[in-house]
Amino acid sequence: MASGDGFLGRPALRDRPRHPGCRDVCRYEFSLFVGASEGEPGTFAQRLHASLIAPSRSVLILVDPAARVLEIVTGSVVRRDLPDDAVRLAAVAMESAFSEGDLVGGIKRGVNQLAEAARKPAPLHASN
């Protein structure tokens, strides 16, 4: 995607709190920031993540289309269920969609992939 093409003629998503379906899948909070990073993107994403209500149980996704930047920050509790490899795979899926000009589809695909990867397995037996 050419720099900024994802927003031509359309309003940008900004500070979208929580993706409600994800919380139902994995019990963690997902927040999305789409827009220009203030300063170094990784540091900015960390600051945004730290400002969330429950950062230890949250995932923050920062997408800066103009700078072609994607940052995913996971909280300490989330990292128990969501390994770095799963985060990297979701990032690759998102970047692939972004490169085809599909900003919204890439975000949806990545968020869903992260939520599924963080899902706790169902118990195989019932406790009596």
N, C-alpha and C positions, 0 to 999 in steps of 0.2 A: 504494500500500500504506500502510495506516495505520501510524503509528510503532510499530515493534516487532512487527507482525503476522507477519512472516516467521519468528519463533521461538516462537510460542505452542505449547506442548505438544511441541516438538521441540528436541533439543540443537543448539547452534550449532556451525558449523564454525569452527575456530580454528587459525590458523597452519598451514594445510595446505601442506606443502612440495611443490613441483613438481607440475604436472599432467603425468603421464608421457607421455600421447599427444601433447602439444604439442611436447615436446622431439624426438620422432620426426619431427614435421612440419617444424619450422623450426630445430632444433638450439639453441634457447635455453631457459633455465630459466624456469618460471612459478611464482610463489608467490602464495598467496591468504590474505588476512586478513579474516575476517568477525567483526565485533564493534565494541565502542565504541572510538573514537579517544581517545587521551590528548592533550588539548590541541587545537591547530589541526590539522585532518585532513591538510592538505597536508604540513606539517612532520613529522607523525607518520609518514605514508606514506614520506617521504624517509628518515627514520631507520630504518624497517623495511627499506627497500630497501638502504640502506648496510650493514646488518647481515647481508645474505645472503652466502653463500660466494663467489659470483662476480657482484657487482652489475653490472659492465659488460656481462655476457651474460645479464642477468635482467630479467624483467618482474614487477612487484609490483602486485597488484590489491587495494585496500582497499575493503571495503564495510561501511558503518556503517548498518544498516537503521533503527535508532532515530533517528538524526540525518538520515537520507535523504541520505547522502554516498557518493560513488563517487570514488576517486582511482586513477589508473593511472600508475605510474612506470616508465620504461624506462631501461635502462642505455645507456652511450655506444656500445657495439658494436651493440646491438639497434637503436638509432636509425638506423643506416646502412641497415637493411632494412625498418624499420617506421616509415613517415612519420607525422607528427602527425595528418594527415587520416584515416589508417586507425585510429588510436587513438580519435579523436573519433567516427568511425562506430561502432566497437565500443561505445563508451560510450553512444551514443544507443540502440543495440540493447538493451544491458543495462538502461538506465533505462526503456525501453519495457516490457520484461518485468517489471521490478520494480513499475512502476505498475499492472500487471495482477495483482500478488500472486504472481508466479512468481520467487522469489529464486533457486532452484537453476537453473531453466531459463535465467534471464537471465545467470547466471554462466557456465554451460556455453556458451551462445551467444556471449557476449563473448570468452571464452578461445579458443574455436575460431576465431572471426573474427580475433582478433589473431594466432594461430599461422599461419593461412592467409595473412594479409597479410604476415607476416614470412618466409614461405617463399622461399628462393632459387630462381629459375627454373632448370629443368633445362637443361643444355647442349643446343643444337640439333644439334650435330655431335660425332662422336667424335674424340678426338685419337689420331693414329697416329704 
